[in-house]
Every structure is written in structure tokens, then in C-alpha cells.
């Protein structure tokens, strides 16, 4: 006599066959719905795949999860299945998975029990309160969301997954190679380590593919433009400076340093100084091409000291603090020495003027003038300016305390800008009156210096 559980399983699979047209209709409805909901994600979304649970998979799940013990009828078991219908949103890269998940919140609104109702089809619900991504039994994560469709006063559950190309590939490998090969159980510990390594390598492949994709996209955009663009010119200048440093340092010192980030900020400086307000930028470009050709054959030597035409002084407290520091170490700290040799080489003429203008542009990059003038306006004209000058001096002194040439690297300047802006706006909100601000100068300065130093 057969076990009773097999009769229960046959009843459930028979009910699956009976309701198959309904499930097929729901599968089609869901595929069409999510295709429309994510139509604006066409560049990210590779495709949408769907399936209805097969009889074989259903039988396995009923036994593995002991549905025959927990449910009395086939109807109850079918309604409890969380993945009767399965839907997978396939995207390009792993980073796109979270992007698509977040986008769902724009099209579903919360109703009850953690479920969100679709604004385009009120019969479709998702449990967007579930923590994502979820940890699977194999130790890896996946974006897996429970949902259901209201159909003829019944709930038909479906499971929504969001998978990148490499995760889709991994799922197939795991399913076909691992779970369908019971011999692997013998080598369980060993195989877990091997499979984990393969999975890690796939994530490396994902990042490499993403880099390739972005490079191709940038190249495509560049190919549509005629002549040298803003970004193209900056890259050209940065490369020319970097190549020149490598050549001349090897010739005069016998070794070279990594100057790429310094080359980038010098390139940005040249662009702001000579091209933003220039009436004929194409003529300036030609001038720079000729100048770099000249520098290639010039006697550029990093072993000789730099001289400024006069001592540096500036009315602006930030510029004065930074400038006097740089002047004091320009022939002592070799990294700064190389930096300013290149600044004065690519900007031939009066060194002190170029020195001053560079400092002023650095200040304008990290302290936007229009924004800063509005801070502490409630203190009045005089006290507000005193507060602003105090903070810019404190910022300059914090940068000086770091000392390294990294403070002019573009990524660090952006970090300084963000930290300073956030801190100033916090102070502007916190202090209503100048007297309160003035009583806490030491603490304010200490906190700012701590925030800046922590960037390095």
C-alpha cells in the first residue's frame, strides 16, 4: 500500500493541471506589466523571463518542505506556494540589481502587512518590506521578492527575482551542475570552496564587463563629436604633463614619480584659467600644442630651486595661509617642488602671478563664492564676514596640517568641498547669533580639522 503523502502530491499536481490556463494568464499579465513598469530602464534591463512551476519541481518542493504535513487539502498547498509563478528581471550588471529594486518603490505604494500595491494594476502586490538582497542557503545573496495576484477572489503567489547576467549564469551552473549531481555531496566541503571561488571570479568578471561597457559608451559618444572636446582637451593636457614629468625627471634626477593625479588638477587649472572665458579656445589649444612640443626639447631640470619674483602675500585669509605654506616648502618638499616646476613650466611668464592665480582657483573650486557669501548672513555684514574668514582660515590650516601634495588631487578637493560645505551649513543652522559662534571657535576649528584630516 502506497504512502498517503503520494496521494496528496497527486492531488496537488492534478490541481496544477486543472488551473494551468489561469496561471498562464497570470504569467503573461505579470510579464507585460513589469515590462511596461520598467520601460524607462531599457538600457539596464536585458530581458524578462517567466515560468510556471513544473510538476517535477512541485513534487520536490512538496516533499522537501513537508507540505503534506502542514496542509490538509491540495487547494491550501497550492495557495501557500510562494513561487507558483516565477518572474526574473534580468539586468546587465550586479550594481543594476539594486537600481531596479529601488525603482519598484516608485510604482508600488504601501497598503498593509508590508505589501505594496501596484499603481498600474491594483491586483498585483509585492512585499517590498522584505530585506534585500536575501541570503540563500548556499551563502550567496539574491534579490527575491514575494508577491501575489488577486484573481477571482483567490491569491496566486508569484516570486520576483532580479538578476544580473553573471548571477543568471551562476544560477544555471549551480542548478545544472551542482543540485542535479548527487555525487557532489561526497565532496561537500571541498566543492563549497571551489564554487565560492568561481562565484567570486564571476563578480570580478562583472566589474570588468562594466568597465568595458562604460569605455565603449564613452567612445561612442566621443565618436559623435567633431574636433577636440572639453574632456578630450583635459585628457590631452594631463597626458602631456605626465609624459613630460616622466621624461625630464628621468633625465635630471634618474627616477620618476607617480604624477598622474597632479597632472589632472593642472589640466583642470589650465582649462579654467585659459578656456572657460576664452573667445577663441581653438587658438589657445594650438598654442598649448606648440608649447608642449617646445618643453619636450627644453632644459627642464628638477634639481634647481624655484624662485618667485617677490614674497607671497594675499588679502584673502585662505589664499594667504595656503600660499605662505607652499612658498615655505617649495624647494624643501620634493613632491611640491616637482608640482610647481610643472605649473610654472606649462604657464610661462611671471611665477608669482601664476602661483597666486593657482591658489585663487583652488579656493574657488572648494569654496564656491556665491554659496559662501550667503552663509552666516544673519550675523550681519561685518560679523558674518568675520565668521566666514575664520572658517576659511581654519580650512586652509587643516589642509596645511595634512601637508601632502594629495591636497590638490581632484578627488581630494571634491572630498574637501563636500566636507566643508556640509559642516558650514550645519554651523549656519546651529548658530543663530554670532556671539554663540564666537564662544566656540576652538571647538569649531578642531572639528573642522578632524574632518579634513580624516579624508587623507
C-alpha positions as CSV (number, residue, x, y, z in Angstrom):
1,X,0.0,0.0,0.0
2,X,1.4,3.4,-1.0
3,X,2.1,6.2,1.5
4,X,-0.7,8.7,1.9
5,X,1.7,11.6,1.1
6,X,1.9,10.4,-2.6
7,X,-1.9,10.6,-2.9
8,X,-1.7,14.2,-1.6
9,X,1.0,15.0,-4.1
10,X,-1.0,13.6,-6.9
11,X,-4.0,15.8,-5.9
12,X,-1.8,18.9,-5.9
13,X,-0.3,18.2,-9.3
14,X,-3.8,17.4,-10.7
15,X,-5.0,20.8,-9.4
16,X,-2.0,22.4,-11.1
17,X,-3.0,20.9,-14.4
18,X,-6.6,22.0,-13.9
19,X,-5.7,25.6,-13.2
20,X,-2.9,25.8,-15.7
21,X,-4.7,28.2,-18.1
22,X,-5.3,30.6,-15.2
23,X,-1.6,30.5,-14.2
24,X,-0.5,31.0,-17.8
25,X,-2.8,34.1,-18.0
26,X,-1.2,35.5,-14.8
27,X,2.3,34.7,-16.0
28,X,1.6,36.7,-19.2
29,X,-0.1,39.6,-17.3
30,X,2.9,39.9,-14.9
31,X,5.5,39.8,-17.8
32,X,3.6,42.5,-19.7
33,X,3.1,44.6,-16.5
34,X,6.8,44.7,-15.4
35,X,7.9,45.3,-19.0
36,X,5.8,48.4,-19.0
37,X,6.7,49.5,-15.5
38,X,10.4,49.3,-16.3
39,X,10.2,50.7,-19.8
40,X,12.5,53.6,-18.8
41,X,15.1,51.1,-17.8
42,X,15.5,49.7,-21.2
43,X,19.3,50.3,-21.2
44,X,19.7,48.4,-17.9
45,X,17.1,45.7,-18.3
46,X,18.3,42.9,-20.6
47,X,15.0,40.9,-20.6
48,X,12.2,39.4,-18.6
49,X,11.8,35.6,-18.2
50,X,9.0,33.8,-16.6
51,X,7.8,30.3,-15.8
52,X,5.1,28.3,-14.1
53,X,6.3,25.7,-11.6
54,X,6.7,22.3,-13.3
55,X,5.2,19.1,-11.9
56,X,8.6,17.7,-11.1
57,X,9.7,20.9,-9.3
58,X,6.4,21.0,-7.5
59,X,6.6,17.4,-6.3
60,X,10.2,18.0,-5.0
61,X,9.1,21.1,-3.1
62,X,6.0,19.5,-1.6
63,X,8.2,16.7,-0.1
64,X,11.2,18.8,0.8
65,X,9.2,21.5,2.7
66,X,6.7,18.8,4.1
67,X,3.6,20.4,2.7
68,X,1.9,17.1,3.1
69,X,2.2,17.5,6.9
70,X,1.2,21.2,7.1
71,X,-1.8,21.4,4.7
72,X,-4.9,19.2,4.6
73,X,-6.1,20.0,1.1
74,X,-4.5,20.4,-2.3
75,X,-6.1,23.9,-2.6
76,X,-4.4,25.0,0.6
77,X,-1.0,23.7,-0.5
78,X,-1.2,25.4,-4.0
79,X,-2.3,28.7,-2.4
80,X,0.7,28.5,0.0
81,X,3.3,28.0,-2.7
82,X,5.3,31.3,-2.7
83,X,6.7,30.7,-6.2
84,X,3.9,29.1,-8.2
85,X,4.6,31.6,-10.9
86,X,8.2,32.9,-11.2
87,X,9.4,36.1,-12.9
88,X,13.0,37.2,-13.3
89,X,14.1,40.6,-14.3
90,X,17.5,40.2,-16.0
91,X,19.8,43.2,-15.9
92,X,23.3,43.8,-17.2
93,X,25.5,44.2,-14.1
94,X,25.3,43.4,-10.4
95,X,25.1,47.1,-9.5
96,X,21.9,47.3,-11.7
97,X,20.1,44.9,-9.4
98,X,19.7,47.4,-6.6
99,X,18.9,50.1,-9.1
100,X,15.9,48.2,-10.4
101,X,14.8,47.1,-7.0
102,X,14.7,50.8,-5.8
103,X,12.8,51.7,-8.9
104,X,9.9,49.4,-7.9
105,X,9.1,51.7,-5.0
106,X,8.2,54.4,-7.5
107,X,5.4,52.2,-8.9
108,X,4.1,50.4,-5.8
109,X,2.6,52.1,-2.7
110,X,2.3,50.6,0.7
111,X,-1.1,49.2,1.8
112,X,-0.8,46.7,4.6
113,X,1.2,43.8,6.1
114,X,4.4,45.0,4.4
115,X,2.8,44.6,0.9
116,X,2.8,47.3,-1.7
117,X,0.1,47.6,-4.4
118,X,0.9,48.4,-8.0
119,X,-0.3,51.7,-9.3
120,X,-0.8,50.4,-12.8
121,X,-2.6,47.1,-11.8
122,X,-4.3,47.1,-8.4
123,X,-4.5,43.3,-8.4
124,X,-0.7,43.0,-8.2
125,X,1.1,43.2,-4.8
126,X,4.8,43.0,-3.8
127,X,6.3,42.5,-0.3
128,X,8.8,45.3,-0.6
129,X,9.4,45.3,3.2
130,X,11.5,42.1,2.8
131,X,15.2,42.9,3.4
132,X,17.1,42.8,0.2
133,X,19.2,41.2,-1.1
134,X,18.4,38.0,0.7
135,X,20.9,35.4,1.9
136,X,20.4,32.0,0.2
137,X,21.2,28.6,1.7
138,X,24.3,28.5,-0.4
139,X,25.6,31.6,1.3
140,X,25.2,33.9,-1.6
141,X,22.7,36.8,-1.9
142,X,19.8,37.3,-4.3
143,X,17.1,39.9,-4.8
144,X,14.0,37.8,-4.3
145,X,10.6,39.4,-3.6
146,X,7.4,37.7,-2.7
147,X,4.2,38.8,-4.4
148,X,0.7,37.8,-5.2
149,X,-2.1,38.5,-7.7
150,X,-5.7,38.7,-6.8
151,X,-7.7,36.6,-9.2
152,X,-11.3,35.5,-8.8
153,X,-11.1,36.1,-5.0
154,X,-8.0,33.9,-4.7
155,X,-4.4,34.8,-4.2
156,X,-2.0,33.4,-6.7
157,X,1.5,33.8,-5.4
158,X,4.5,34.7,-7.5
159,X,8.2,35.2,-6.9
160,X,10.0,38.1,-8.4
161,X,13.8,37.8,-8.8
162,X,16.3,40.5,-10.1
163,X,19.5,39.0,-11.5
164,X,22.5,40.4,-13.4
165,X,23.9,38.4,-16.3
166,X,26.6,36.8,-14.2
167,X,24.1,35.9,-11.5
168,X,21.7,34.4,-14.1
169,X,24.6,32.4,-15.5
170,X,25.7,31.3,-11.9
171,X,22.1,30.1,-11.1
172,X,22.1,27.9,-14.2
173,X,25.6,26.5,-13.3
174,X,24.5,25.8,-9.7
175,X,21.3,24.2,-10.7
176,X,22.5,22.0,-13.6
177,X,26.0,21.1,-12.3
178,X,25.5,21.0,-8.5
179,X,22.0,20.3,-7.5
180,X,21.4,17.7,-10.2
181,X,24.6,15.8,-9.4
182,X,24.2,14.0,-6.2
183,X,27.7,12.7,-6.3
184,X,29.0,16.1,-5.3
185,X,27.6,15.5,-1.8
186,X,30.6,13.3,-1.1
187,X,32.9,16.3,-1.7
188,X,30.7,18.9,0.0
189,X,33.3,20.9,1.9
190,X,35.8,20.9,-1.0
191,X,33.2,21.8,-3.6
192,X,31.8,24.6,-1.5
193,X,35.2,26.3,-1.5
194,X,35.7,25.7,-5.2
195,X,32.2,27.0,-6.1
196,X,32.7,30.0,-3.8
197,X,35.9,30.8,-5.7
198,X,34.1,30.5,-9.0
199,X,31.4,32.8,-7.8
200,X,34.0,35.4,-6.7
201,X,35.6,35.3,-10.1
202,X,32.3,35.8,-11.8
203,X,31.8,39.0,-9.8
204,X,35.3,40.2,-10.9
205,X,34.1,39.5,-14.5
206,X,31.0,41.6,-13.8
207,X,33.1,44.5,-12.8
208,X,35.4,44.1,-15.8
209,X,32.5,44.0,-18.2
210,X,31.1,47.1,-16.6
211,X,34.4,48.9,-17.2
212,X,34.4,47.8,-20.8
213,X,30.8,48.8,-21.3
214,X,31.4,52.3,-20.0
215,X,34.6,52.7,-22.1
216,X,32.6,51.7,-25.2
217,X,29.8,54.1,-24.3
218,X,32.3,56.9,-23.8
219,X,34.0,56.1,-27.0
220,X,30.7,56.0,-28.9
221,X,29.8,59.5,-27.5
222,X,33.2,60.8,-28.4
223,X,32.9,59.5,-32.0
224,X,29.8,61.6,-32.5
225,X,31.7,64.8,-31.8
226,X,33.9,66.6,-34.3
227,X,37.2,68.1,-33.1
228,X,38.6,68.1,-29.6
229,X,36.0,68.4,-26.8
230,X,36.4,69.8,-23.3
231,X,37.1,66.4,-21.8
232,X,39.3,65.4,-24.7
233,X,41.4,68.6,-24.2
234,X,41.8,68.0,-20.5
235,X,42.9,64.4,-21.1
236,X,45.4,65.6,-23.7
237,X,46.9,68.2,-21.3
238,X,47.1,65.8,-18.4
239,X,48.8,63.2,-20.5
240,X,51.2,65.7,-22.0
241,X,52.2,66.9,-18.5
242,X,52.5,63.4,-17.1
243,X,54.7,62.3,-20.0
244,X,56.8,65.4,-19.7
245,X,57.4,64.7,-16.0
246,X,58.4,61.1,-16.6
247,X,60.9,62.2,-19.4
248,X,62.5,65.1,-17.6
249,X,62.7,63.5,-14.2
250,X,64.5,60.5,-15.6
251,X,66.9,62.8,-17.4
252,X,67.7,65.1,-14.5
253,X,67.0,63.0,-11.3
254,X,67.4,59.5,-12.5
255,X,63.9,58.3,-11.4
256,X,60.3,59.4,-11.7
257,X,57.2,59.6,-9.5
258,X,53.5,59.0,-10.0
259,X,52.3,62.3,-11.2
260,X,49.0,61.3,-12.8
261,X,46.7,62.9,-10.2
262,X,48.8,66.1,-10.1
263,X,48.7,66.2,-13.9
264,X,44.9,66.0,-13.8
265,X,44.5,69.1,-11.5
266,X,47.0,71.1,-13.5
267,X,45.0,70.2,-16.6
268,X,41.8,71.3,-14.8
269,X,43.5,74.6,-13.8
270,X,44.6,75.3,-17.3
271,X,41.1,74.7,-18.6
272,X,39.5,77.0,-16.1
273,X,42.2,79.7,-16.5
274,X,42.5,79.8,-20.2
275,X,39.4,78.2,-21.8
276,X,36.3,78.9,-19.8
277,X,36.1,82.6,-20.7
278,X,38.2,82.4,-23.8
279,X,36.6,83.8,-27.0
280,X,38.8,81.7,-29.3
281,X,39.6,78.4,-27.5
282,X,40.8,76.7,-30.7
283,X,43.7,79.2,-30.9
284,X,44.6,78.5,-27.3
285,X,44.7,74.8,-28.0
286,X,47.1,75.3,-30.8
287,X,49.3,77.4,-28.6
288,X,49.4,74.7,-26.0
289,X,50.2,72.0,-28.5
290,X,53.2,74.1,-29.7
291,X,54.3,74.9,-26.1
292,X,54.4,71.2,-25.1
293,X,56.4,70.4,-28.2
294,X,58.9,73.1,-27.1
295,X,59.0,71.7,-23.5
296,X,60.0,68.3,-24.8
297,X,63.3,69.7,-26.1
298,X,63.8,72.3,-23.3
299,X,66.2,72.1,-20.4
300,X,63.6,71.4,-17.7
301,X,65.6,70.4,-14.6
302,X,64.1,69.3,-11.3
303,X,67.4,69.7,-9.4
304,X,67.4,73.5,-9.4
305,X,65.4,75.7,-6.9
306,X,62.3,77.7,-7.9
307,X,62.4,81.4,-7.4
308,X,59.4,83.7,-7.0
309,X,59.7,87.3,-8.1
310,X,58.6,88.5,-4.6
311,X,57.3,87.2,-1.3
312,X,53.8,86.0,-1.4
313,X,51.0,87.9,0.3
314,X,47.3,87.9,-0.2
315,X,44.4,89.7,1.3
316,X,42.2,86.6,1.4
317,X,43.0,84.6,4.6
318,X,42.6,81.2,2.8
319,X,44.9,82.1,-0.1
320,X,47.4,83.8,2.3
321,X,47.6,80.7,4.6
322,X,48.0,78.2,1.7
323,X,50.3,80.4,-0.3
324,X,52.7,81.1,2.5
325,X,52.9,77.4,3.4
326,X,53.6,76.5,-0.2
327,X,56.2,79.2,-0.5
328,X,58.0,77.9,2.6
329,X,58.3,74.3,1.3
330,X,58.5,74.8,-2.4
331,X,62.2,74.0,-2.5
332,X,62.2,71.6,0.5
333,X,59.4,69.1,-0.1
334,X,60.4,67.4,-3.4
335,X,56.8,66.4,-4.3
336,X,55.7,70.0,-4.0
337,X,58.8,71.1,-5.8
338,X,58.0,68.9,-8.8
339,X,54.4,70.1,-8.8
340,X,55.3,73.8,-9.0
341,X,58.1,73.2,-11.5
342,X,55.5,71.8,-13.8
343,X,53.0,74.6,-13.0
344,X,55.5,77.3,-13.9
345,X,56.7,75.3,-17.0
346,X,53.3,75.0,-18.5
347,X,52.4,78.6,-17.6
348,X,55.5,80.5,-18.8
349,X,55.8,84.1,-17.5
350,X,55.6,85.6,-14.1
351,X,55.9,82.9,-11.4
352,X,54.3,84.8,-8.6
353,X,51.3,85.7,-10.8
354,X,50.8,82.1,-11.8
355,X,51.4,81.0,-8.2
356,X,48.7,83.5,-7.0
357,X,46.2,82.6,-9.7
358,X,46.6,78.9,-9.0
359,X,45.8,79.4,-5.3
360,X,42.8,81.5,-6.1
361,X,41.4,78.9,-8.5
362,X,41.9,76.1,-5.9
363,X,39.9,78.2,-3.4
364,X,37.1,78.8,-5.9
365,X,36.9,75.0,-6.6
366,X,36.4,74.1,-2.9
367,X,34.6,77.2,-1.7
368,X,32.0,78.3,-4.3
369,X,31.9,82.1,-3.9
370,X,28.1,82.6,-4.4
371,X,27.2,79.9,-2.0
372,X,29.6,81.0,0.6
373,X,28.5,84.7,0.6
374,X,25.1,83.5,1.7
375,X,26.4,81.7,4.8
376,X,26.0,83.5,8.2
377,X,24.2,86.4,6.5
378,X,22.0,86.5,9.6
379,X,25.1,87.6,11.7
380,X,25.2,90.9,9.8
381,X,27.7,92.1,7.2
382,X,30.7,92.5,9.5
383,X,30.2,89.6,11.9
384,X,29.2,87.3,9.0
385,X,32.4,88.1,7.1
386,X,34.4,87.5,10.3
387,X,32.8,84.1,10.7
388,X,33.4,83.2,7.0
389,X,37.1,84.3,7.2
390,X,37.6,82.3,10.4
391,X,36.3,79.1,8.7
392,X,38.3,79.6,5.5
393,X,41.5,80.2,7.6
394,X,40.7,77.1,9.6
395,X,40.2,75.1,6.4
396,X,43.5,76.3,5.0
397,X,45.3,75.5,8.2
398,X,43.7,72.0,8.2
399,X,45.0,71.4,4.6
400,X,48.4,72.7,5.6
401,X,48.5,70.3,8.5
402,X,48.0,67.4,6.0
403,X,50.9,68.8,4.1
404,X,50.9,66.2,1.4
405,X,50.6,67.0,-2.3
406,X,47.4,64.9,-2.2
407,X,45.5,68.0,-1.0
408,X,45.4,69.3,-4.6
409,X,44.4,65.9,-6.2
410,X,41.0,66.3,-7.8
411,X,39.3,63.5,-5.8
412,X,40.6,65.0,-2.5
413,X,39.5,68.5,-3.5
414,X,36.0,67.2,-4.1
415,X,36.1,65.5,-0.7
416,X,37.2,68.7,1.0
417,X,34.4,70.7,-0.8
418,X,31.8,68.2,0.4
419,X,33.0,68.1,4.0
420,X,33.4,71.9,4.2
421,X,30.1,72.6,2.7
422,X,28.2,70.2,4.9
423,X,30.0,71.5,8.0
424,X,29.4,75.2,7.2
425,X,25.7,74.6,6.5
426,X,25.4,72.7,9.8
427,X,27.0,75.6,11.7
428,X,24.9,78.1,9.8
429,X,21.8,76.3,11.0
430,X,23.1,75.6,14.5
431,X,24.2,79.1,15.5
432,X,21.6,81.8,15.4
433,X,23.8,84.5,16.8
434,X,27.4,85.5,16.2
435,X,28.2,85.6,20.0
436,X,27.4,82.0,20.4
437,X,29.5,81.1,17.3
438,X,32.4,83.2,18.7
439,X,32.4,81.5,22.1
440,X,33.0,78.1,20.4
441,X,35.8,78.9,17.9
442,X,38.3,76.4,19.3
443,X,35.8,73.5,19.1
444,X,34.6,74.6,15.7
445,X,38.2,74.7,14.4
446,X,39.1,71.4,16.0
447,X,36.1,69.6,14.5
448,X,36.8,71.0,11.0
449,X,40.4,70.0,11.1
450,X,39.5,66.5,12.3
451,X,37.0,66.1,9.4
452,X,39.6,67.3,6.8
453,X,42.5,65.2,8.1
454,X,40.3,62.1,8.1
455,X,40.0,62.4,4.3
456,X,43.6,61.5,3.9
